Amino acid sequence: MADNPLKIQQLRYVVTAVESGGFKAAAERLNRTQPAISLGIRELESRFGQPLFEKQGQGRLTPFGAQCLPRFRELLAQHDRVAAGLDDLANQRSGTVSLATVPSIARRYMPKVLNQFLTSHPNVEVSLHDGPAELVAELVQSGQVDFGVSSLWGPIPDVDFEPLLEDQIGVVCHNTHPLALAKQLRWQDLIGQPMIRNGTSRLLEGTSAAALLEDSRVYITEMISLVAMLETGTSYTTLPRLAFEEGYSSLSFIPLLDPAVARSVGILRQRGVSATPVAVEVMTLLRNVLRVYMTAN
């Protein structure tokens, strides 16, 4: 029997013949010919070595057939549920998608992306992890998320990077700080001014502004604490434009043009692993939203 597996279609012939009252009615209901129905049932009976229907009176089960019927129905119901679920997955009507992003992307763009996605995919669950670039890369590399959105500090084993936009670095300070009067700044303008380093300050490494990092005596990782320190008006920091909290009306962002420094922001994916249909849809929406942003800026 192991070499002769059960065929779902044959089980359906049996159940439909019983429910319809005969082979002819089953053929009409299933849009098959009556000989095809008869042949399928005979093959199933041959597999079991037992008749399922009485020879006299089509559609009337033998005692063995009567015992098989509920099991056939159970198998058909399970098959149909699984098949429908797989169709939903393939057509993005169900499933899950998990992603990780740096806070600037999570705050500015993901609400629009996810609202669009959830509206058109009401039965799909979404998990969003918000964290620094190192965490995003780790989650992607380990396969804990479908994809990540972050900047890339260097090559990551087994992770592919698709750049989407360039995010300019600028100076952020309180509106009362002397630097806030400038429309653009060079790194020489910052010499002698107290600087607060943060997680993105490494972008200045290897540039002519790297000397500023050596003179800095304060390092703050969390944005809330960084903003609180900036609001005292005694120091400045450097941030990518997207990481700058525009909601803080007391702070100013001044582009740093000499040297012009930018971080590349894009999609991180585990190399050699195909994305699920729902993950592909979220990435497509993200690309579209960022394309609108780049066009407007």
N, C-alpha and C positions, 0 to 999 in steps of 0.2 A: 504493500500500500504506500510505502514511503516514496516509491517511484511513480506513483499515480496520485498526485495531490488532488484534493477537493477543488472543484472549480465553482466559483461564486455564481456564475451564470446558471449552472445546472441546479444549484440549490434554489435559485430564484424561480426556475421553471417549476420545481416541485411545489413551492409555497404558492405561486400564482395559480397553478392548476387546481390546488385545493381550494383557494379563496374564490376562484372564478367558476368552479364547478366542472372542470374538464380541460382536456388538452386544447380543443378548438378555441374555447374562450380565452385560455391563457395565451395562445398564439396571437389572437387579436389584441389582447391587452398589452402584450410585450412587443407587438409589431414584428412577429416572427412567423414563419410558416409552421403549420401543424407537424409536418415531418421533422422539422428541426427541433421542436419541443420534444417529440417522441424519442428522437435519437439521443438527445442530451440526457433524458431521464433514463433510457436504457443503459447508457454508458455509466451513469451513476449507480444503477442497480448492479451492473457488472462489477464495478469497483468493490461494492459491499458484499457481493455474492448473495444478495437477498433482494426480493422484489419489494418495491415501495408502494406500488398500486396493485389492486386486485385486477386480475385479467378480465373479469366480467364487471363492467361498469367503470368507465374512465372517471378519474377524479376521486375514487374511493380508495383510501389508504389501507394497506395491510396493517396488522398489529405492529410489525417492525417499522413501517412507515409512520404510523401514528406516534411511536416513541421518538422517531427522528425529527418529526416536524418542529417541536419547540426548539430543538437544538439548531436546526436549520435557520429558524427565525432569529435566534440569538446571534448566530454567525453573520447573517445578512445585516442585522441592525448594527452590529459592531463595525462591519465593513463599511456600511454607508456613512456611519458617523466619522470614521477615520478618513474616508475618501472626501467627505464634505469639508473636514478640517484641513486636509491637505490642499484642497482647492482654495479655501479661504486664505491659507498661508501664501500660496502662489499668487493669488490675486490681491494680496495686501488687505484682506478683510479681517484678519486676526493675527495674533502673534505678539512678540515683544521686541523692543529695540532698546539697547542700552548704549549710552554715549558719555564721554567725559570732555569737559571743556575748561579752558582757563576762565577766571571770573569775568574778564572784560567781554568775552564772547557770550558767556552765559547771561550776562546782564543786558547787553545791548541787542543781541540778535536772536537768541534762542526762544524768547517768549513769542516772537512773531512766527518763527519757523514752527515751533511746536503747536501753536494755536491753529495754524493752517493745516498741519498734519493731522491733529486730533479731530478737527472738524470733518475732514474727508475720510478718516479711519477711526470711527468711534469705538471699535472693538479691539484696538491695538493698545498694549500697555507700553509706557515709555519710562525709562529710568535715566535721570540726568545727574552725573557726578561733577561737582564744581570744585576745582582745585588748581594748584600751581602746575606749571609745565611738566615738572618732574613726575608728579602724580599721574597726569594725563598719559604721559609716555609709558609709565609703568603699567597702567591699566590696559593700555592697548597692547603692549608687548606680551603681557601675560594672558591675553585673550579674555579678560574680564568684562570688556565692553566691545561693542561692534566696531566703533571707531572713536577717534578723539579729534578735538579741534584745539590747536595750540601753536605756539611758535616752536621752532626746532633749534636747540643750542648746538647740536652736532649730530652726526650719524648715529642711529640707534639700530642695533642688530635686529634683523627680522621685522623691521617696521618701514613701511613706505610713506613718503610725505608728498602730498599734493598741495603746492602753494596756491593760495587764493587771493591774498592781498598783502600789501606792504603797509606796515603801521609805523608812522613817523615818531621818533623820540623827541620830546621837548622838555622844557623846564617848567616845573609846577611850583608855585609859591603863593603866599597870601597877597591879596590885592594891595596891602600897605607896604609890601617889600619893595625895595628899590628896583629889583629886576622886573617887577610887574609893569613898569612903564614902557619896556621895550616891546617892539612888534616882532623882533627876531633876535636871536642871540648867537654869539660865537663862544667857543669854550674859554677863550681868553677873558671874556666878560665875567666869567664865573670864578676866576682866581681870587682867593681871599674871602669868598662868601661861604659860610657854613653850609655844608651839604649833608643831607640824609640819604644814605644808600638804602636800596630796597632790592627785592628779588630780581628786578629787571635791570639793575645797574650794571650787570656784567656785559650788557650790550656796548658799553663804552670801552671795554677792554680791547686792546689792540688798535685803538684809535688815538688821535692826538689829544683827546679829552681824558685819557686814562689816568693822567696825573691827578685829576680831581678826586678819583677814588682813593688814592693814597692819602690825601689830606683829610678825608672824611673820618669823623670819630663816632658817628652814630649809624647804626644799621637797624632798620625796622622792617619786618616782613608783612605784618597785617595792615590792610588799608585803613581800617578805623583808627589804629594807633598812629599811622603815618599822617593821616589828615589832621588828627588832633594836634600833633607836633607842628605841622605846617601852619595851622591856624594861629599859633603864637606869633607868627610873623618874623621869627628869628632865623629861619633856615629855608632852604629850597631842596627839591629832589628832582630827579629825572624820571619820566614815565612815558610809555607809549601813549599815543593820543587816545586809543580805544580804552586804555586803562584809567584815563583821567575821568574822575567823577564830575561830570558837567553839572550835576545837581548841587554841587557846593559853590554857591554864588560868591563866596568869599575868596575863592582860589582862582588863579589865572594859569593858563597854559600858553607858553611862549615857545614857538618852534626853535629848535637848535639846528642851525644851518651849516655851521662850520666847526666840526665836521657834521655832515648830514648823515644821521644814523637811523636805521629802521629795522624793525623785526619783521620777518616773514611769517605770516599766519596761514595755516592751512589744515588739511585733513590728514590725520595719522591713521594708518590701517595696518593690521598684521599682515605681513608679506605671505603670499601664497594661500590666503584664506578668502574664499568668496563671501561677499556680503549677502545677507538675506534681502529679499525683496523690500521689506519695510525699511531696512537700514539704507538701502539704495535710494528710496523715496525721500527719507529725511536729508540725506546728503545732497540730493538734487534741489530740494527746497532751500537748503542752506546756501548752496552756490548761487541760486537765483536771488536770494535776499542780499547777499554780499555783492553781487553784480550790480544791483540797484544802488547800493551804497557807494561803490567805486565810481559809478556813472555820475552820481550826484556830487561827488567830491573830486 
